[in-house]
Amino acid sequence: MEPIQVFFLFSAALVVISALLVVTRTNLVHAALFLILTLFGVAIIFVLLEAFYWAVIQVVVYIGAIAIMIIMAIMVTRDVTGAQGKPFNKNLVFAGLMAVLVVATLVWALSAWPAFGAQAQQNIDSDAMVGELGVQFFSAQGYVIPTIVASILLVAALIAAIKIAFPIQQEEE
């Protein structure tokens, strides 16, 4: 086994284990930190796939913006420890079986697709591809409206979290 395969398997295990820890932690701060670790593992996989642009986007947008926004929203809430609740739901076994069933169905359905086992092309001009992606995101004929709407929604979510966490108190007379 080549060293890059070992590193890929390590990164994949990191992503899977930290993703499981995200959904099983009762402390929201710990869950957010494991989310950052999961997103960093995905960025490592992008680097191994030589998709450097997507690795940078993963780090800057997801880790640098969204995960930090989640942590800020958690910090302004009152109860982040989750000490009152039970650590596991009574439907944990059923949810796990359903997850395995969904993954098995997806693998079965996608394996019948002809492009499922296709190999990536080796001679792609990545600079031109990144340039075209930038044009598509920010040109009037492309995806400028969805990009702006997504940014406005993220800001609105942050403002709403702060508003919910700190309600306006009546001044005492």
Buried (B, 14 or more C-beta within 10 A) or exposed (E): EEEEEEBBEEBBEBBEBBBEBBEEBBEBBBBBBBBBBBBBBBBBBBBBEEBEBBBEBBBEEBBBEBBEBBBEBBEBEEEBEBEEEEEEEEEEEEEEEEEEEEEEEEEEEEEEEEEEEEEEEEEEEEEEEEEEBEEEEEEEEBBEEEEEEEEEEEEEBBEEBEEEEEEEEEEEE
